[in-house]
Structure formats: C-alpha cells, structure tokens
C-alpha cells in the first residue's frame, strides 16, 4: 500500500518557503544596509565639505579685515598700538585656521584615495568627491595667495612710509641705511649726528620700532604661509592629474563603447550578408540538383524503353 506522504511534503514545502523568505529578507537587509552606508558616506562627505567651505569663507572675511587695518595703519601719523594688536590677532587666527583647513583637506583627500577601488574611479560618487576636494583646495589656495600678496604689499608700503617720514624730517640716509634702520630698529644710532630734538628722536624710534615689529610678524606669517602654499599647490597638481586620469578613463570607456557599438553593427551586416550568401548557395545547389535529376532522367529514358 502506497504511503500517504502529502502531509510530509506540505511540511517540507513550508520549511523550504520559510527558509527562502528568510534568505530573501537577509539579502534585502544587506542590500538596504549597503545602500544606506553609501548614502551616509556621501552625505557625511558633503557635510565635511560644507564645514570646510565655511572655514574658507571665514578666511576670506579675515583677509578683508586685514586689508582695512593695513589701510588705517598706513594712514595713521604714528603707530597705533590697538590696531596693531588687532592685526596680530587676525593674522594669527588666519595662520592657525589655514593650517587646520589644509590638514583637513589633505586627510579627506587621502581618505578618498585609500577607500577608492581602481574600478570605482569612474563612479559618480568618486567623481563628485574628487571634484569637491579639488574645488575647495583651489579656493583655499586662492585665499592664501591673496593674503600672502596683501602682506607683501603692506610690507613694501610700510617701508616706504618710514622712508618718506625720514625724508620729511630731513634725515639724509641712503636707502641701505634706512633699510638697516627699519630691520634693526637702531634709528638712534643712524641719527646721532643729526640735530634733532630728543623727544622727536624718541618718537621716531618708537614708530620705527613698532612698524619693524609689524614687519617681522608679517615676514614670519609669510614664511609659514609660503610653506603651506607650496604644499597646497602640490596637492592641487596631484588632484588635477588624478581628475585628468579619470576623465581619460571615461573618454576611453566612451570610445570603447562607440567602437563596440560599431563592431556590433558591422557584425550584424556581416551576418546579413552571410545569410544572403547561404540562401543563394542553397538556391544554386537546388537548381543544380534539379538539373542533375532531369539530366539523369533524360539519359535513362534515352537508353531504356522505360519512359
């Protein structure tokens, strides 16, 4: 007697369906997690880019304040201690914030490069990230260049103001002597043979000394920013090369796709021609077979009385 195994099959079917559903749910959960991680990664990256853009915006704001203070200090008849202190604070803020921004960009650039698989260089996310990094690097590079240019310009204008002041006081010194006086602050030594009131000499000395301190501070910032500027310039160049390679890969991929499309088109044309040739050959062969049959039949009829 055949055993009724319907219940057993239904049970097994239920278990199989249950396992299948669990597998589908696990795959779905893993896919959702992967998509969420990618989304979160890009969102986090864009948030960091926004933070860096705000930092660059702050640097531009400080640059404008420095320009205003430079103008006011140059127009002042004597050194203004309060404005000079404001200038030093802003310059220090600019220097330290520039260092932080540069390091953040370098870290993000390194992170993107380390996490990118070679095949991912053509992906949309990768291109977005690299373009964002390059744009921000150029923005930081630009604001630092402008700040450095402003400092160099102020340094020369400051030296010219001291030179003009000495000439107005009828202190006849050569350009080299004036430059040494500015650099060393020894205006008393340079003017000891000149008839000038002690109070005027002291005022002149204090003014030259204060402006000399400003120049030293400026030169220090210029040197530090110069090192950062070179570093950023190298980073911009490396990012440019990377993007050029990505663009080249994309262009190559487009070319390959176009060639593949053309190859497919050519293959279809060849297949059509081959089919036509096969049909023609088949027709020719059929005609030849038919002629051969007719010829054989005619020969049989001619030599035998069958027909």
Secondary structure, 3 states (H helix, E strand, C coil): CCCCCHHHHHHHHHHHHHHHHHHHHHHHHHHHHHHHHHHHHHHHHHHHHHHHHHHHHHHHHHHHHHHHHHHHHHHCCCCCHHHHHHHHHHHHHHHHHHHHHHHHHHHHHHHHHHHCCHHHHHCHHHHHHHHHHHHHHHHHHHHHHHHHHHHHHHHHHHHHHHHHHHHHCCCCCCHHHHHHHHHHCCHHHHCCCCCCCHHHHHHHHHHHHHHHHHHHHHHHHHHHHHHHHHHHHHHHHHHHHHHHHHHHHHHHHHHHHHHHHHHHHHHHHHHHHHHHHHHHHHHHHHHHHHHHHHHHHHHHHHHCCCC
